[in-house]
Amino acid sequence: MADIVGVRFKRAGKVYYFDPAGIDLEVNDYVVVGTTRGLELGHVVIAPKQVLANDVVKPLKPIVRKAETRDIHRAQEIEAKEMEALDECRKLINKLQVPMHLLSAEYNLDGTRLTIYFSAAERIDFRELVRELAGHLRVWVEMRQAGPREEAKLIGGCGRCGHSLCCSSFLSEFAPVSIRMAKEQSLPLNPMKISGCCGRLMCCLVYENEQYRMMNRKLPK
């Protein structure tokens, strides 16, 4: 058996598993963990529990510590720096004429590493942009291009149902969606009516699809 704890770093983000390292943790506790980007602040969404060792991809990184007041304050300060980083990046984009649209910026907890998320119509060369931005901000800069669904998740918005987008409010991972699902639910195949804000098929087509498949098999034609 292995001890695990589930941690999420942002709303509707993917849940990552860590070793609780003997720390007494509960759901909604904030914790500091080590990731590939350095130290980051996350919150517990799955309380520590034991699972079969074969079900865990090892090695699990341990929880560094339960977050302290200074960690929370540091994270709040970092949020303000992220907006400043976006403004600086936007100026350089205009200067260098790079065809990209900025989405968000994320610092790690100690402010030494910055990740910029952007969208673009095609693959672009942003090496000069990274060099100049890193020189201005004096941090390690990483650029990540987001697809249409990831862009909607980062920006957020309202769906045709009037509610916040599923991807930005509770969906932690995208499920495959196909036009066949719309056909099985007798929905109009007009792209304007079955596509979400991202321009892709709506994620909610998945929710009742299995029920429709079962009903279509059992009910008379």
SVG drawing of the C-alpha trace seen along z (x, -y; Angstrom):
<svg xmlns="http://www.w3.org/2000/svg" viewBox="-41 -48 60 51">
<polyline fill="none" stroke="black" stroke-width="0.4" points="0.0,0.0 1.1,-3.6 0.0,-6.9 -1.2,-9.6 -2.8,-13.1 -4.4,-14.8 -3.4,-18.5 -4.8,-21.0 -3.0,-24.2 -5.8,-26.1 -9.5,-26.0 -10.7,-23.1 -7.0,-22.2 -5.7,-18.6 -5.3,-16.8 -1.7,-15.7 -0.8,-13.1 2.0,-13.6 3.3,-11.7 1.8,-13.3 5.2,-12.6 3.5,-12.1 2.0,-15.6 -1.6,-15.8 -3.6,-17.2 -7.3,-17.8 -9.3,-18.8 -8.9,-22.6 -5.6,-22.8 -3.0,-24.8 0.4,-23.1 3.8,-23.9 5.1,-21.2 8.1,-20.8 7.3,-20.5 9.3,-20.7 8.8,-24.5 10.1,-24.7 8.1,-25.3 4.4,-25.9 1.3,-26.6 -1.6,-24.2 -4.6,-23.1 -5.6,-19.6 -8.7,-18.2 -8.2,-14.6 -7.4,-13.9 -4.5,-11.5 -5.4,-7.9 -3.9,-4.5 -4.1,-3.0 -2.6,0.1 1.1,-0.5 0.5,0.7 -2.0,-2.1 0.5,-4.8 3.1,-6.1 6.3,-6.3 8.2,-8.0 5.8,-10.4 7.2,-13.7 6.6,-14.5 4.6,-17.5 7.3,-20.0 5.1,-21.6 1.7,-22.8 1.4,-26.3 2.2,-29.1 0.8,-32.6 3.9,-33.9 3.4,-31.4 -0.2,-32.7 1.0,-36.3 3.8,-35.5 1.3,-33.9 -0.8,-37.1 2.2,-39.2 3.1,-36.9 -0.4,-37.5 0.4,-41.2 3.8,-40.4 2.0,-38.2 0.0,-41.2 3.2,-43.2 4.9,-40.4 2.0,-40.3 2.2,-44.0 5.9,-43.8 5.5,-40.8 2.7,-42.7 5.1,-45.6 7.8,-43.3 5.3,-41.5 4.3,-44.9 8.0,-45.8 9.0,-42.5 5.8,-42.1 5.2,-38.6 1.8,-37.2 0.5,-35.8 -2.3,-36.5 -1.4,-36.5 -3.6,-34.5 -2.0,-34.3 1.2,-34.3 2.2,-32.2 5.2,-32.5 6.3,-29.7 6.2,-30.4 9.7,-31.8 9.3,-34.0 12.3,-32.6 10.4,-31.0 7.7,-32.5 5.4,-30.6 3.5,-32.6 0.5,-31.0 -0.5,-32.3 -2.5,-31.4 -1.5,-31.7 -2.8,-30.7 0.4,-28.6 3.7,-27.7 5.9,-30.7 9.5,-31.5 9.5,-33.3 13.1,-32.8 14.0,-36.5 10.9,-37.4 12.0,-35.0 15.5,-36.3 14.4,-40.0 11.6,-39.2 14.0,-37.1 16.5,-40.0 13.9,-42.6 12.4,-40.5 15.6,-38.6 13.7,-35.2 13.6,-32.0 10.9,-32.3 8.9,-29.5 6.4,-30.0 3.5,-27.6 1.1,-27.7 -2.5,-26.7 -5.0,-25.1 -8.6,-26.4 -10.0,-24.3 -7.1,-25.3 -7.6,-28.9 -11.2,-28.8 -10.3,-27.1 -7.7,-29.8 -9.9,-32.8 -13.3,-31.5 -16.7,-32.8 -20.3,-31.7 -21.7,-28.9 -25.0,-29.0 -26.6,-27.5 -25.9,-30.7 -23.6,-29.1 -19.8,-29.5 -17.9,-27.3 -17.5,-23.7 -13.8,-23.7 -13.1,-26.7 -15.4,-25.9 -15.1,-22.1 -13.7,-20.0 -10.2,-19.0 -9.5,-17.2 -10.9,-17.2 -12.8,-14.1 -12.9,-13.2 -16.1,-14.6 -17.3,-13.4 -20.0,-14.4 -21.5,-10.9 -22.5,-11.9 -24.6,-14.7 -26.2,-12.3 -27.1,-9.8 -28.8,-12.6 -30.8,-13.8 -29.2,-17.2 -29.0,-19.5 -25.7,-19.0 -25.3,-22.8 -21.8,-23.6 -23.1,-26.9 -25.5,-25.1 -23.3,-22.3 -20.0,-24.1 -18.7,-25.9 -16.9,-29.2 -13.7,-27.5 -15.1,-26.6 -14.9,-22.9 -17.8,-20.5 -19.3,-21.3 -17.9,-19.2 -21.5,-18.7 -22.3,-16.4 -20.4,-13.7 -22.5,-14.0 -25.7,-12.2 -24.2,-10.3 -24.1,-6.9 -27.7,-7.3 -28.8,-8.1 -26.9,-5.1 -28.6,-2.8 -32.0,-4.3 -31.5,-4.0 -30.7,-0.3 -33.7,0.5 -36.5,-1.8 -38.5,-0.8 -37.6,-2.7"/>
</svg>
